[in-house]
Amino acid sequence: MNSLDRSLIEKAGYDNGFEIVQKSDPSVVSLCSSLHTVKADITIGNHEGAYALRFSDTLSLPELKRGLNNELFQNGRIEAWNRELLGVVLKRAAELGIALPDGPIRLYNGRLDTYLDKNPEERSSFNGTEKSMFRGTEREQLVKQRIGQDVFREALFKYWKNCCAVTSLDIPEMLRASHIKPWGDCDNDSDRLNVYNGFLLSANYDALFDKGLITFDDKGVIIYSNRLNKRQIIDIGGDRYKSLHWIDERHLPFLEWHRNHVFLINQ
């Protein structure tokens, strides 16, 4: 790997969520970020113009494969055929590094510290080092929950690639970060910020899901409440065969809770 190769890889990393170069020599370029814990080692691939990638164990490879060409993943390797595709893979890895379970809680804690640094007059009124969103004064809880809700929304946008999980609508103003198990019913902040406890939904589907007029089965297929008739389902742009673009097993406990506590009470 010559100096030009290394420079091009470093630029691809910087442009796609890996802004820190840990190592750069003729054998490998190692990249990481201050925003997530995923690390990437990149070498020259087996074909001309190609790049081979290896990520740290903090990245879920099954999640990375979703939405990417399966031909990228061969014989235990990830190989991007050109620099443009290298950027696509790195961007998705960075998005998942920020969105998946440990990322949002880490981002929330960092933003809360930043807020207190910028507003030192409030630090003394906060409950010491306690960062739980449901602890402290009413003002303290409002600040924490506002930061937490922003983090959760950003995580869902990254996880669902800025599109509705059902319809693929990609107008940000029309998308809602919809909790499966509602904010107030969660036992801890990790569940409140868990990307598997939510879907990015267009406004109409978010309203229906929130009120228990729709839910999803364990395969992601939409289930409509008996309170909705055929005409109403058509009017909202739905049908009996719509489903989530994908579903992970870590969604399932939250979905079971939704079906038992939100959906069924509206039948």
N, C-alpha and C positions, 0 to 999 in steps of 0.2 A: 504494500500500500504506500503510494507516494504522498507527498505533501498536499498535492491538489485533491487527491481522494479524501484525505483527512479533513481538509478545509470544507469540502462539499458535504461530508457527513456531519461535521460540527454545525454547519449552517442549517442543514435539514433538522437537526435536533433543536437548535435555537428557535427555529420557526414553528416547531410543532410540539412544544411542551417539555423539552429537555434542554434547558438553558445552561446547564453546568457541565463542563467537560472534566471528568475525573482523570482520564488517561487518554493520551493520543500518541501512538507510536506506529511503526510500520506494520505491526501485527493486528492491532485492535484500537478502536475508539470506544471509550466507555463514557456514557452519558447518564446524568441524573437531573433532579430538579429540587428546588426548595419547596415546591407545592405538593409533592407526592413522594412516595418511597420506592417507586419503580426505578430500576436501573436497567440500562440497555447496553449490551456489548455488540459492536457492529464490526464485521470484517468484510473483506471482498468475497463475493459469492462464487459459485462454481461456473457461472456463465458470464460472458463479457457484459460489463455494465451492471451486474447484479450485486446485491448486498445481502449478507447473511446476518440475521439478528438472533440474539439470545437475551431473554429478559429474566430478571430476578424472580424468585418464587412469590414475591408480593403481588405479582400480576396473575390473574386467573386466565389461563390460556383458553379454556372453553368460552369464556366471555369474549376474549379477543377474536376468536374465530367467527363470532356472530357478525354478520354484515361485511365480512371480508372474503375474498376469493379463496375457496378451499385449496386451490392449487399453490397458494403461498406456503401451505403447511405440508411438508413432505419429509418422510423418514426422520421425524423428530426434529426437523429444522424449520426455520422460517426464512424464506428467501424472497426478497423484493427484486423484481426484474430491472428496475430503473430507479432513479432518484425521486421521481414523482411518487412512485408507489412506496418508496421508503418513507417519505413524509406522511403518507396516508396511514401506514402502520404505526409510526411513532405517535401521530396525533391521537389515534384511537387508544393506544396504550396509555398515553398521558391522561386522556379523558377518563378512562377506567381507573387509573391510579387515584384520581381526585374523587371519583364518584363512589367507588366501592367501599364497603362498610367502615373501614378504619379512617378513610379519607375525610368524610364530612365532619366527624367528631373532632379530628385533629385541626381541621380548618376553622371550625367553630371556636375552639379554645384559643387559636391564634388570633382570630378577629376580636374576640372578647378582650384579650390582652392589649391589642392595638387600640381598641376603643378606650380602655382605661388609661393607657399611656397618653392619649390625646385629650382625655377629660380627667385629669388628676384630682379635680375637686370632688369627683364622684367615687374615687377609689376607697376613701375612708368609710363611705356609707355602704359599700358592697360587703358581702358576707365573707370576708377574708379571702381564702383561696377557693372557696366553694363555687363551682361553675355550673351547677345544676340549674336548668332553666326554671324549675319550680321551687327554688329556694330564694330567700331574701325578701326585701321589701317589694311592694307592688311596682315601684319604679324599676328596681333591679330586675324583676321578672320580665317586665315589658321590654327592657333593653336586650336581655338574653334571648327572649323568644323572637324578637325582631331579627336579631343576628342569626339565630338558628333557622328561622323560616327562609331567610335569604339563602343560607348555605344549602338547605334541603332543595330549594327550587333549582339552584345552579347545578346541584348534583344530578337531579333528574333530567335536566336539559342535556347534560353531557352523556348520561347513560343511554338515553333514548335518542341521541343524535339530533336533538332539536326538533323532533317530530312527535306528533300524537302517537301513542303506543297502539292505537286502534286504526286511525284513519290516515296516518302519515301527514296530516295537516302540519305545515311548517311556518305558520304565521305566529311569531312569538306572543303577540298581543292576545291571541285567541287560545293560548295554551295555559293550563293550570297544573300546578304541582299538587296532585291529589293523594292524600294519605289513604292507605288501606285501613289500618287501625288508627283511628283519629288521634291527634296530638295529645289531647287530654287524657286519653285512655291508656297511653303507653306507660310502662313501669319505669322507664329510664330514658335518658337522653340518647343513648345509643340506638334504641328502637325509634325514637322520634326522628333521628337523622339518617336512619338506615335506608339506603336507596331501594332495597327490596321491600320496604314498607310503603311503596308508592308507585304511581304511574303518572306519566306525563299525558294528560288528556285534553282534548279540545273542550271548550267551555260547556257545551251541551252534555257531553258524556261525563264530565266532572260533576255537574249538577246532579245527574241521574245516579252516579255512583255514590256521591256523598249522601244522598237521601235514601239510598237503598233500593232504588228502582231498577238498577242493574247490578250484576256482579259477574264474576268469571269462574269457570270451573278449573280443575287442576291442569287442564290442557290449554287454558287461556281462552276458551270459547265463551262468548258473552251469553249471559243468562238474563232474560228480561222478567221483571215482576209481572204477575198476573194483573196488576193494576193498569198496565199499558196494553191497549188494544192494537190490532194490526195496523190500523190507520195511523195511530200515534207513533208507532215504531217507524213506519215509513216516513212520516213527517220530520222526524229527527235525523233522518238519513241512515237509519239502522236496518238490519235484517237479521234473520235467525242464524246466519252463518258467519257473522263477523267475529274476529278473535284478535287477541294481542299478537303483535308481530313475533314475539317470543316470550317464553316464561321460564324462569329459573326455579329450581327446587326451593330456593330460599325465599321465594315469594309465597310459597304454599301455606306455611303456618299463619301468615298475616291474612291471606285470602280465606282460610278456614274461619278465622275470627270474624271477618267481614260477613261471610255467609250466615254465620250463627247469630251474630249480634246486630247487624245492620240490615241485611237483605231480607231475612226471613220474617222480621217483624212488620214488613210492608206487604206481605202476601194477603 
